Amino acid sequence: MNSYNKQALDIIAKEQGFIRDNLEKVMRLVEILNYFHDSPLLSKSAVRR
């Protein structure tokens, strides 16, 4: 899992109008969802269409 720089997140959050902590949570969630999508096992068993 990536480590996020709080100062960089603060700049992005201010530019985009988001709360920094919420932005970090969303970025981490996207990372987890991408992991599920990229994993052959998880993409077939964890998510049903």
PDBQT receptor file of N, H, CA, C and O in Angstrom, charges set to zero:
ATOM      1  N   MET A   1       0.851  -1.176   0.000  1.00  0.00    +0.000 N 
ATOM      2  CA  MET A   1       0.000   0.000   0.000  1.00  0.00    +0.000 C 
ATOM      3  C   MET A   1       0.892   1.234   0.000  1.00  0.00    +0.000 C 
ATOM      4  O   MET A   1       1.918   1.284   0.679  1.00  0.00    +0.000 OA
ATOM      5  N   ASN A   2       0.481   2.210  -0.767  1.00  0.00    +0.000 N 
ATOM      6  H   ASN A   2      -0.352   2.169  -1.319  1.00  0.00    +0.000 HD
ATOM      7  CA  ASN A   2       1.266   3.431  -0.882  1.00  0.00    +0.000 C 
ATOM      8  C   ASN A   2       1.190   4.269   0.380  1.00  0.00    +0.000 C 
ATOM      9  O   ASN A   2       0.198   4.252   1.108  1.00  0.00    +0.000 OA
ATOM     10  N   SER A   3       2.264   5.000   0.614  1.00  0.00    +0.000 N 
ATOM     11  H   SER A   3       3.070   5.014   0.022  1.00  0.00    +0.000 HD
ATOM     12  CA  SER A   3       2.298   5.971   1.693  1.00  0.00    +0.000 C 
ATOM     13  C   SER A   3       2.042   7.343   1.074  1.00  0.00    +0.000 C 
ATOM     14  O   SER A   3       2.658   7.692   0.067  1.00  0.00    +0.000 OA
ATOM     15  N   TYR A   4       1.157   8.108   1.655  1.00  0.00    +0.000 N 
ATOM     16  H   TYR A   4       0.656   7.825   2.474  1.00  0.00    +0.000 HD
ATOM     17  CA  TYR A   4       0.794   9.393   1.087  1.00  0.00    +0.000 C 
ATOM     18  C   TYR A   4       1.399  10.530   1.900  1.00  0.00    +0.000 C 
ATOM     19  O   TYR A   4       1.377  10.506   3.131  1.00  0.00    +0.000 OA
ATOM     20  N   ASN A   5       1.928  11.506   1.216  1.00  0.00    +0.000 N 
ATOM     21  H   ASN A   5       1.946  11.526   0.216  1.00  0.00    +0.000 HD
ATOM     22  CA  ASN A   5       2.509  12.688   1.825  1.00  0.00    +0.000 C 
ATOM     23  C   ASN A   5       1.369  13.635   2.214  1.00  0.00    +0.000 C 
ATOM     24  O   ASN A   5       0.603  14.076   1.357  1.00  0.00    +0.000 OA
ATOM     25  N   LYS A   6       1.266  13.938   3.493  1.00  0.00    +0.000 N 
ATOM     26  H   LYS A   6       1.888  13.579   4.188  1.00  0.00    +0.000 HD
ATOM     27  CA  LYS A   6       0.160  14.773   3.980  1.00  0.00    +0.000 C 
ATOM     28  C   LYS A   6       0.173  16.163   3.353  1.00  0.00    +0.000 C 
ATOM     29  O   LYS A   6      -0.885  16.730   3.082  1.00  0.00    +0.000 OA
ATOM     30  N   GLN A   7       1.357  16.713   3.122  1.00  0.00    +0.000 N 
ATOM     31  H   GLN A   7       2.216  16.252   3.343  1.00  0.00    +0.000 HD
ATOM     32  CA  GLN A   7       1.436  18.050   2.524  1.00  0.00    +0.000 C 
ATOM     33  C   GLN A   7       0.941  18.032   1.082  1.00  0.00    +0.000 C 
ATOM     34  O   GLN A   7       0.222  18.937   0.657  1.00  0.00    +0.000 OA
ATOM     35  N   ALA A   8       1.325  17.003   0.334  1.00  0.00    +0.000 N 
ATOM     36  H   ALA A   8       1.909  16.269   0.680  1.00  0.00    +0.000 HD
ATOM     37  CA  ALA A   8       0.871  16.892  -1.055  1.00  0.00    +0.000 C 
ATOM     38  C   ALA A   8      -0.643  16.684  -1.101  1.00  0.00    +0.000 C 
ATOM     39  O   ALA A   8      -1.330  17.273  -1.935  1.00  0.00    +0.000 OA
ATOM     40  N   LEU A   9      -1.157  15.844  -0.200  1.00  0.00    +0.000 N 
ATOM     41  H   LEU A   9      -0.598  15.366   0.477  1.00  0.00    +0.000 HD
ATOM     42  CA  LEU A   9      -2.607  15.632  -0.138  1.00  0.00    +0.000 C 
ATOM     43  C   LEU A   9      -3.336  16.922   0.220  1.00  0.00    +0.000 C 
ATOM     44  O   LEU A   9      -4.409  17.209  -0.311  1.00  0.00    +0.000 OA
ATOM     45  N   ASP A  10      -2.747  17.691   1.119  1.00  0.00    +0.000 N 
ATOM     46  H   ASP A  10      -1.875  17.459   1.551  1.00  0.00    +0.000 HD
ATOM     47  CA  ASP A  10      -3.357  18.953   1.533  1.00  0.00    +0.000 C 
ATOM     48  C   ASP A  10      -3.466  19.915   0.352  1.00  0.00    +0.000 C 
ATOM     49  O   ASP A  10      -4.481  20.594   0.191  1.00  0.00    +0.000 OA
ATOM     50  N   ILE A  11      -2.428  19.972  -0.465  1.00  0.00    +0.000 N 
ATOM     51  H   ILE A  11      -1.604  19.421  -0.333  1.00  0.00    +0.000 HD
ATOM     52  CA  ILE A  11      -2.441  20.849  -1.641  1.00  0.00    +0.000 C 
ATOM     53  C   ILE A  11      -3.514  20.403  -2.631  1.00  0.00    +0.000 C 
ATOM     54  O   ILE A  11      -4.296  21.217  -3.123  1.00  0.00    +0.000 OA
ATOM     55  N   ILE A  12      -3.543  19.100  -2.918  1.00  0.00    +0.000 N 
ATOM     56  H   ILE A  12      -2.908  18.438  -2.519  1.00  0.00    +0.000 HD
ATOM     57  CA  ILE A  12      -4.538  18.567  -3.860  1.00  0.00    +0.000 C 
ATOM     58  C   ILE A  12      -5.952  18.802  -3.333  1.00  0.00    +0.000 C 
ATOM     59  O   ILE A  12      -6.838  19.222  -4.077  1.00  0.00    +0.000 OA
ATOM     60  N   ALA A  13      -6.155  18.529  -2.043  1.00  0.00    +0.000 N 
ATOM     61  H   ALA A  13      -5.435  18.188  -1.439  1.00  0.00    +0.000 HD
ATOM     62  CA  ALA A  13      -7.481  18.694  -1.445  1.00  0.00    +0.000 C 
ATOM     63  C   ALA A  13      -7.944  20.146  -1.534  1.00  0.00    +0.000 C 
ATOM     64  O   ALA A  13      -9.099  20.411  -1.869  1.00  0.00    +0.000 OA
ATOM     65  N   LYS A  14      -7.060  21.074  -1.238  1.00  0.00    +0.000 N 
ATOM     66  H   LYS A  14      -6.122  20.859  -0.965  1.00  0.00    +0.000 HD
ATOM     67  CA  LYS A  14      -7.435  22.491  -1.306  1.00  0.00    +0.000 C 
ATOM     68  C   LYS A  14      -7.749  22.908  -2.737  1.00  0.00    +0.000 C 
ATOM     69  O   LYS A  14      -8.703  23.649  -2.974  1.00  0.00    +0.000 OA
ATOM     70  N   GLU A  15      -6.953  22.439  -3.686  1.00  0.00    +0.000 N 
ATOM     71  H   GLU A  15      -6.178  21.837  -3.494  1.00  0.00    +0.000 HD
ATOM     72  CA  GLU A  15      -7.185  22.787  -5.095  1.00  0.00    +0.000 C 
ATOM     73  C   GLU A  15      -8.523  22.253  -5.597  1.00  0.00    +0.000 C 
ATOM     74  O   GLU A  15      -9.208  22.909  -6.382  1.00  0.00    +0.000 OA
ATOM     75  N   GLN A  16      -8.891  21.052  -5.135  1.00  0.00    +0.000 N 
ATOM     76  H   GLN A  16      -8.335  20.519  -4.496  1.00  0.00    +0.000 HD
ATOM     77  CA  GLN A  16     -10.101  20.396  -5.627  1.00  0.00    +0.000 C 
ATOM     78  C   GLN A  16     -11.327  20.638  -4.746  1.00  0.00    +0.000 C 
ATOM     79  O   GLN A  16     -12.444  20.282  -5.123  1.00  0.00    +0.000 OA
ATOM     80  N   GLY A  17     -11.122  21.240  -3.579  1.00  0.00    +0.000 N 
ATOM     81  H   GLY A  17     -10.215  21.529  -3.273  1.00  0.00    +0.000 HD
ATOM     82  CA  GLY A  17     -12.238  21.533  -2.688  1.00  0.00    +0.000 C 
ATOM     83  C   GLY A  17     -12.683  20.357  -1.836  1.00  0.00    +0.000 C 
ATOM     84  O   GLY A  17     -13.858  20.253  -1.482  1.00  0.00    +0.000 OA
ATOM     85  N   PHE A  18     -11.749  19.468  -1.503  1.00  0.00    +0.000 N 
ATOM     86  H   PHE A  18     -10.795  19.553  -1.790  1.00  0.00    +0.000 HD
ATOM     87  CA  PHE A  18     -12.064  18.302  -0.677  1.00  0.00    +0.000 C 
ATOM     88  C   PHE A  18     -11.430  18.427   0.701  1.00  0.00    +0.000 C 
ATOM     89  O   PHE A  18     -10.517  19.227   0.906  1.00  0.00    +0.000 OA
ATOM     90  N   ILE A  19     -11.916  17.639   1.630  1.00  0.00    +0.000 N 
ATOM     91  H   ILE A  19     -12.657  16.989   1.463  1.00  0.00    +0.000 HD
ATOM     92  CA  ILE A  19     -11.283  17.507   2.941  1.00  0.00    +0.000 C 
ATOM     93  C   ILE A  19     -10.144  16.509   2.781  1.00  0.00    +0.000 C 
ATOM     94  O   ILE A  19     -10.334  15.430   2.220  1.00  0.00    +0.000 OA
ATOM     95  N   ARG A  20      -8.952  16.871   3.276  1.00  0.00    +0.000 N 
ATOM     96  H   ARG A  20      -8.798  17.747   3.732  1.00  0.00    +0.000 HD
ATOM     97  CA  ARG A  20      -7.758  16.061   3.053  1.00  0.00    +0.000 C 
ATOM     98  C   ARG A  20      -7.920  14.610   3.509  1.00  0.00    +0.000 C 
ATOM     99  O   ARG A  20      -7.563  13.690   2.773  1.00  0.00    +0.000 OA
ATOM    100  N   ASP A  21      -8.444  14.399   4.692  1.00  0.00    +0.000 N 
ATOM    101  H   ASP A  21      -8.734  15.146   5.290  1.00  0.00    +0.000 HD
ATOM    102  CA  ASP A  21      -8.572  13.031   5.209  1.00  0.00    +0.000 C 
ATOM    103  C   ASP A  21      -9.526  12.196   4.355  1.00  0.00    +0.000 C 
ATOM    104  O   ASP A  21      -9.285  11.011   4.127  1.00  0.00    +0.000 OA
ATOM    105  N   ASN A  22     -10.601  12.814   3.889  1.00  0.00    +0.000 N 
ATOM    106  H   ASN A  22     -10.797  13.777   4.074  1.00  0.00    +0.000 HD
ATOM    107  CA  ASN A  22     -11.533  12.091   3.014  1.00  0.00    +0.000 C 
ATOM    108  C   ASN A  22     -10.885  11.752   1.686  1.00  0.00    +0.000 C 
ATOM    109  O   ASN A  22     -11.096  10.665   1.148  1.00  0.00    +0.000 OA
ATOM    110  N   LEU A  23     -10.097  12.677   1.154  1.00  0.00    +0.000 N 
ATOM    111  H   LEU A  23      -9.925  13.560   1.591  1.00  0.00    +0.000 HD
ATOM    112  CA  LEU A  23      -9.375  12.427  -0.093  1.00  0.00    +0.000 C 
ATOM    113  C   LEU A  23      -8.431  11.240   0.069  1.00  0.00    +0.000 C 
ATOM    114  O   LEU A  23      -8.358  10.379  -0.808  1.00  0.00    +0.000 OA
ATOM    115  N   GLU A  24      -7.716  11.194   1.177  1.00  0.00    +0.000 N 
ATOM    116  H   GLU A  24      -7.776  11.894   1.888  1.00  0.00    +0.000 HD
ATOM    117  CA  GLU A  24      -6.791  10.082   1.421  1.00  0.00    +0.000 C 
ATOM    118  C   GLU A  24      -7.549   8.755   1.514  1.00  0.00    +0.000 C 
ATOM    119  O   GLU A  24      -7.089   7.746   0.980  1.00  0.00    +0.000 OA
ATOM    120  N   LYS A  25      -8.685   8.745   2.176  1.00  0.00    +0.000 N 
ATOM    121  H   LYS A  25      -9.058   9.565   2.610  1.00  0.00    +0.000 HD
ATOM    122  CA  LYS A  25      -9.486   7.523   2.287  1.00  0.00    +0.000 C 
ATOM    123  C   LYS A  25      -9.939   7.030   0.915  1.00  0.00    +0.000 C 
ATOM    124  O   LYS A  25      -9.886   5.835   0.623  1.00  0.00    +0.000 OA
ATOM    125  N   VAL A  26     -10.383   7.959   0.086  1.00  0.00    +0.000 N 
ATOM    126  H   VAL A  26     -10.426   8.930   0.323  1.00  0.00    +0.000 HD
ATOM    127  CA  VAL A  26     -10.834   7.588  -1.256  1.00  0.00    +0.000 C 
ATOM    128  C   VAL A  26      -9.675   7.044  -2.079  1.00  0.00    +0.000 C 
ATOM    129  O   VAL A  26      -9.838   6.063  -2.805  1.00  0.00    +0.000 OA
ATOM    130  N   MET A  27      -8.510   7.668  -1.971  1.00  0.00    +0.000 N 
ATOM    131  H   MET A  27      -8.378   8.464  -1.381  1.00  0.00    +0.000 HD
ATOM    132  CA  MET A  27      -7.342   7.200  -2.720  1.00  0.00    +0.000 C 
ATOM    133  C   MET A  27      -6.942   5.792  -2.276  1.00  0.00    +0.000 C 
ATOM    134  O   MET A  27      -6.566   4.960  -3.102  1.00  0.00    +0.000 OA
ATOM    135  N   ARG A  28      -7.024   5.532  -0.981  1.00  0.00    +0.000 N 
ATOM    136  H   ARG A  28      -7.330   6.208  -0.311  1.00  0.00    +0.000 HD
ATOM    137  CA  ARG A  28      -6.701   4.189  -0.480  1.00  0.00    +0.000 C 
ATOM    138  C   ARG A  28      -7.744   3.166  -0.942  1.00  0.00    +0.000 C 
ATOM    139  O   ARG A  28      -7.397   2.037  -1.290  1.00  0.00    +0.000 OA
ATOM    140  N   LEU A  29      -9.005   3.559  -0.945  1.00  0.00    +0.000 N 
ATOM    141  H   LEU A  29      -9.287   4.476  -0.662  1.00  0.00    +0.000 HD
ATOM    142  CA  LEU A  29     -10.064   2.670  -1.418  1.00  0.00    +0.000 C 
ATOM    143  C   LEU A  29      -9.873   2.334  -2.892  1.00  0.00    +0.000 C 
ATOM    144  O   LEU A  29     -10.049   1.183  -3.292  1.00  0.00    +0.000 OA
ATOM    145  N   VAL A  30      -9.522   3.312  -3.692  1.00  0.00    +0.000 N 
ATOM    146  H   VAL A  30      -9.380   4.247  -3.368  1.00  0.00    +0.000 HD
ATOM    147  CA  VAL A  30      -9.257   3.073  -5.114  1.00  0.00    +0.000 C 
ATOM    148  C   VAL A  30      -8.113   2.082  -5.272  1.00  0.00    +0.000 C 
ATOM    149  O   VAL A  30      -8.157   1.204  -6.134  1.00  0.00    +0.000 OA
ATOM    150  N   GLU A  31      -7.094   2.227  -4.440  1.00  0.00    +0.000 N 
ATOM    151  H   GLU A  31      -7.058   2.940  -3.740  1.00  0.00    +0.000 HD
ATOM    152  CA  GLU A  31      -5.958   1.302  -4.475  1.00  0.00    +0.000 C 
ATOM    153  C   GLU A  31      -6.412  -0.137  -4.187  1.00  0.00    +0.000 C 
ATOM    154  O   GLU A  31      -5.988  -1.072  -4.867  1.00  0.00    +0.000 OA
ATOM    155  N   ILE A  32      -7.268  -0.306  -3.187  1.00  0.00    +0.000 N 
ATOM    156  H   ILE A  32      -7.613   0.453  -2.635  1.00  0.00    +0.000 HD
ATOM    157  CA  ILE A  32      -7.775  -1.633  -2.831  1.00  0.00    +0.000 C 
ATOM    158  C   ILE A  32      -8.636  -2.200  -3.957  1.00  0.00    +0.000 C 
ATOM    159  O   ILE A  32      -8.505  -3.371  -4.312  1.00  0.00    +0.000 OA
ATOM    160  N   LEU A  33      -9.511  -1.375  -4.514  1.00  0.00    +0.000 N 
ATOM    161  H   LEU A  33      -9.618  -0.424  -4.226  1.00  0.00    +0.000 HD
ATOM    162  CA  LEU A  33     -10.374  -1.839  -5.603  1.00  0.00    +0.000 C 
ATOM    163  C   LEU A  33      -9.567  -2.218  -6.838  1.00  0.00    +0.000 C 
ATOM    164  O   LEU A  33      -9.897  -3.189  -7.520  1.00  0.00    +0.000 OA
ATOM    165  N   ASN A  34      -8.523  -1.470  -7.131  1.00  0.00    +0.000 N 
ATOM    166  H   ASN A  34      -8.254  -0.681  -6.577  1.00  0.00    +0.000 HD
ATOM    167  CA  ASN A  34      -7.644  -1.822  -8.253  1.00  0.00    +0.000 C 
ATOM    168  C   ASN A  34      -6.941  -3.146  -7.996  1.00  0.00    +0.000 C 
ATOM    169  O   ASN A  34      -6.750  -3.942  -8.915  1.00  0.00    +0.000 OA
ATOM    170  N   TYR A  35      -6.557  -3.380  -6.747  1.00  0.00    +0.000 N 
ATOM    171  H   TYR A  35      -6.712  -2.734  -6.000  1.00  0.00    +0.000 HD
ATOM    172  CA  TYR A  35      -5.925  -4.653  -6.393  1.00  0.00    +0.000 C 
ATOM    173  C   TYR A  35      -6.903  -5.804  -6.638  1.00  0.00    +0.000 C 
ATOM    174  O   TYR A  35      -6.527  -6.831  -7.203  1.00  0.00    +0.000 OA
ATOM    175  N   PHE A  36      -8.153  -5.631  -6.213  1.00  0.00    +0.000 N 
ATOM    176  H   PHE A  36      -8.458  -4.797  -5.754  1.00  0.00    +0.000 HD
ATOM    177  CA  PHE A  36      -9.173  -6.656  -6.451  1.00  0.00    +0.000 C 
ATOM    178  C   PHE A  36      -9.349  -6.898  -7.945  1.00  0.00    +0.000 C 
ATOM    179  O   PHE A  36      -9.424  -8.043  -8.390  1.00  0.00    +0.000 OA
ATOM    180  N   HIS A  37      -9.412  -5.836  -8.703  1.00  0.00    +0.000 N 
ATOM    181  H   HIS A  37      -9.351  -4.905  -8.342  1.00  0.00    +0.000 HD
ATOM    182  CA  HIS A  37      -9.625  -5.939 -10.145  1.00  0.00    +0.000 C 
ATOM    183  C   HIS A  37      -8.464  -6.642 -10.835  1.00  0.00    +0.000 C 
ATOM    184  O   HIS A  37      -8.676  -7.436 -11.751  1.00  0.00    +0.000 OA
ATOM    185  N   ASP A  38      -7.244  -6.357 -10.405  1.00  0.00    +0.000 N 
ATOM    186  H   ASP A  38      -7.071  -5.712  -9.660  1.00  0.00    +0.000 HD
ATOM    187  CA  ASP A  38      -6.048  -6.907 -11.049  1.00  0.00    +0.000 C 
ATOM    188  C   ASP A  38      -5.723  -8.337 -10.618  1.00  0.00    +0.000 C 
ATOM    189  O   ASP A  38      -4.979  -9.032 -11.309  1.00  0.00    +0.000 OA
ATOM    190  N   SER A  39      -6.264  -8.778  -9.502  1.00  0.00    +0.000 N 
ATOM    191  H   SER A  39      -6.869  -8.213  -8.941  1.00  0.00    +0.000 HD
ATOM    192  CA  SER A  39      -5.995 -10.118  -8.998  1.00  0.00    +0.000 C 
ATOM    193  C   SER A  39      -6.897 -11.132  -9.707  1.00  0.00    +0.000 C 
ATOM    194  O   SER A  39      -8.121 -11.015  -9.646  1.00  0.00    +0.000 OA
ATOM    195  N   PRO A  40      -6.304 -12.125 -10.377  1.00  0.00    +0.000 N 
ATOM    196  CA  PRO A  40      -7.130 -13.121 -11.081  1.00  0.00    +0.000 C 
ATOM    197  C   PRO A  40      -8.119 -13.838 -10.154  1.00  0.00    +0.000 C 
ATOM    198  O   PRO A  40      -9.268 -14.071 -10.531  1.00  0.00    +0.000 OA
ATOM    199  N   LEU A  41      -7.678 -14.180  -8.963  1.00  0.00    +0.000 N 
ATOM    200  H   LEU A  41      -6.745 -13.991  -8.657  1.00  0.00    +0.000 HD
ATOM    201  CA  LEU A  41      -8.545 -14.890  -8.027  1.00  0.00    +0.000 C 
ATOM    202  C   LEU A  41      -9.651 -13.978  -7.492  1.00  0.00    +0.000 C 
ATOM    203  O   LEU A  41     -10.828 -14.340  -7.517  1.00  0.00    +0.000 OA
ATOM    204  N   LEU A  42      -9.274 -12.813  -7.016  1.00  0.00    +0.000 N 
ATOM    205  H   LEU A  42      -8.318 -12.519  -6.996  1.00  0.00    +0.000 HD
ATOM    206  CA  LEU A  42     -10.257 -11.922  -6.404  1.00  0.00    +0.000 C 
ATOM    207  C   LEU A  42     -11.234 -11.334  -7.413  1.00  0.00    +0.000 C 
ATOM    208  O   LEU A  42     -12.405 -11.125  -7.096  1.00  0.00    +0.000 OA
ATOM    209  N   SER A  43     -10.765 -11.071  -8.609  1.00  0.00    +0.000 N 
ATOM    210  H   SER A  43      -9.814 -11.241  -8.866  1.00  0.00    +0.000 HD
ATOM    211  CA  SER A  43     -11.665 -10.457  -9.589  1.00  0.00    +0.000 C 
ATOM    212  C   SER A  43     -12.791 -11.400  -9.995  1.00  0.00    +0.000 C 
ATOM    213  O   SER A  43     -13.864 -10.949 -10.395  1.00  0.00    +0.000 OA
ATOM    214  N   LYS A  44     -12.555 -12.698  -9.896  1.00  0.00    +0.000 N 
ATOM    215  H   LYS A  44     -11.683 -13.064  -9.571  1.00  0.00    +0.000 HD
ATOM    216  CA  LYS A  44     -13.601 -13.661 -10.261  1.00  0.00    +0.000 C 
ATOM    217  C   LYS A  44     -14.500 -14.028  -9.088  1.00  0.00    +0.000 C 
ATOM    218  O   LYS A  44     -15.690 -14.284  -9.275  1.00  0.00    +0.000 OA
ATOM    219  N   SER A  45     -13.938 -14.057  -7.871  1.00  0.00    +0.000 N 
ATOM    220  H   SER A  45     -12.972 -13.850  -7.719  1.00  0.00    +0.000 HD
ATOM    221  CA  SER A  45     -14.714 -14.562  -6.748  1.00  0.00    +0.000 C 
ATOM    222  C   SER A  45     -15.285 -13.476  -5.842  1.00  0.00    +0.000 C 
ATOM    223  O   SER A  45     -16.327 -13.693  -5.223  1.00  0.00    +0.000 OA
ATOM    224  N   ALA A  46     -14.647 -12.329  -5.744  1.00  0.00    +0.000 N 
ATOM    225  H   ALA A  46     -13.801 -12.153  -6.247  1.00  0.00    +0.000 HD
ATOM    226  CA  ALA A  46     -15.086 -11.312  -4.793  1.00  0.00    +0.000 C 
ATOM    227  C   ALA A  46     -16.158 -10.387  -5.366  1.00  0.00    +0.000 C 
ATOM    228  O   ALA A  46     -16.955  -9.818  -4.621  1.00  0.00    +0.000 OA
ATOM    229  N   VAL A  47     -16.175 -10.242  -6.654  1.00  0.00    +0.000 N 
ATOM    230  H   VAL A  47     -15.527 -10.704  -7.260  1.00  0.00    +0.000 HD
ATOM    231  CA  VAL A  47     -17.122  -9.323  -7.281  1.00  0.00    +0.000 C 
ATOM    232  C   VAL A  47     -17.982 -10.097  -8.266  1.00  0.00    +0.000 C 
ATOM    233  O   VAL A  47     -17.477 -10.788  -9.150  1.00  0.00    +0.000 OA
ATOM    234  N   ARG A  48     -19.274  -9.969  -8.098  1.00  0.00    +0.000 N 
ATOM    235  H   ARG A  48     -19.685  -9.408  -7.379  1.00  0.00    +0.000 HD
ATOM    236  CA  ARG A  48     -20.201 -10.641  -9.012  1.00  0.00    +0.000 C 
ATOM    237  C   ARG A  48     -20.925  -9.592  -9.817  1.00  0.00    +0.000 C 
ATOM    238  O   ARG A  48     -21.284  -8.532  -9.304  1.00  0.00    +0.000 OA
ATOM    239  N   ARG A  49     -21.131  -9.888 -11.052  1.00  0.00    +0.000 N 
ATOM    240  H   ARG A  49     -20.839 -10.750 -11.468  1.00  0.00    +0.000 HD
ATOM    241  CA  ARG A  49     -21.812  -8.925 -11.928  1.00  0.00    +0.000 C 
ATOM    242  C   ARG A  49     -23.227  -9.342 -12.173  1.00  0.00    +0.000 C 
ATOM    243  O   ARG A  49     -23.958  -8.655 -12.888  1.00  0.00    +0.000 OA
TER     244      ARG A  49
